[in-house]
């Protein structure tokens, strides 16, 4: 049974972002309808995938959600976690999250490669659909090192993201969906704000499982594994400090 201390809502934190650029502007432009787009684009499976992540950290007391976006994962964490911090580089995303779910998560604007927290502050660091963006912006290694720094001993990192299926038949269907169906859904929801082939290309660019495990180990993680889900359409990246 969890015993959580009552915590008062804090004002919205405008911690400066050290990585403000094309990706931040892109997601700020998508903030308004991002959650509903995820539902449609994943055929309603994004919530199922997040539950796989939530099970990995169900015994944690305080959790940092990197790249929280509109707060879907952070809100899901509140059913089993005493304290949740949802952080995102986009102030527009944080505003959207705070309007939807004002309490109990604490919302913070900040960047994953320069976390504004002391060492050993969290039992777990999680993210959903963020690893690809960290890799594309060149800050994945620093973000992993920072995540390790703020984790308590035996603390757990669990990142969920879209990946390339290894089965050739699943891979063909997945690639066709990303090429022909996903852009139509994106343009329907976002019009000219839809970022072209960014989503599909970021999935293709993400390193394979063995390389991702090596990156986690170099950042200071142990007991590292990558768990493909749903035929490898998504994967969990897990490690402990």
Secondary structure, DSSP 8 states (H G I E B T S, - for coil): ------------B----S--SHHHHHHHHHGGGHHHHHHHHTTT-HHHHHHHHHHHTTT-SEEEEET-TTSHHHHHHTTT-SEEEEEES-HHHHHHHHHH--SSSEEEE--TTS--S-TT-EEEEEEES-HHHHHHTT-HHHHHHHHHHHEEEEEEEEEEEE---SSHHHHHHHHHIIIIIHHHHHHHHHGGGS-TTHHHHHHHHS--HHHHHHHHHHTT-EEEEEEEEGGGTEEEEEEE-
